[in-house]
Amino acid sequence: MKTLLQVLSDDEKDQIHERTLNILANTGVRVDTSK
């Protein structure tokens, strides 16, 4: 028997994804590396 736990709806997951892409596109991210 499988237990299914769904915390977010598909629409909520899509909204989070779209907003994350927007933040990355407009704000960016800094990656520190020794290279």
N, C-alpha and C positions, 0 to 999 in steps of 0.2 A: 504494500500500500504506500503510495506517494503522498506526501504532505505538500500542498501548494500554498505558498505565502506570497501574496502580491501586495506590496506596499504602495506602489504607484500605478496609476492607470497608464495605458499606452499613450494617451494624450499628454499626461504629465511628463512622461519620459521624453516625448518629442519636444515639449516646451523646454525642458532642461537642456536637451541636446542643442536646440537652436540658439538658446541664450548663451550657452557655453561657446559655441562657434562665434557668436557675435562678440563676446568678450575677447576671445583670442584674436579675432580679426581687427578689432578696434583698439585694444589695449596691448595685446601681445604677451609674450612670456620671456623671461630672461633665463638662460641656461648657462651656468658657470661651468667651465671646463678648462683643463690645463693644456689642451691642444692648441 
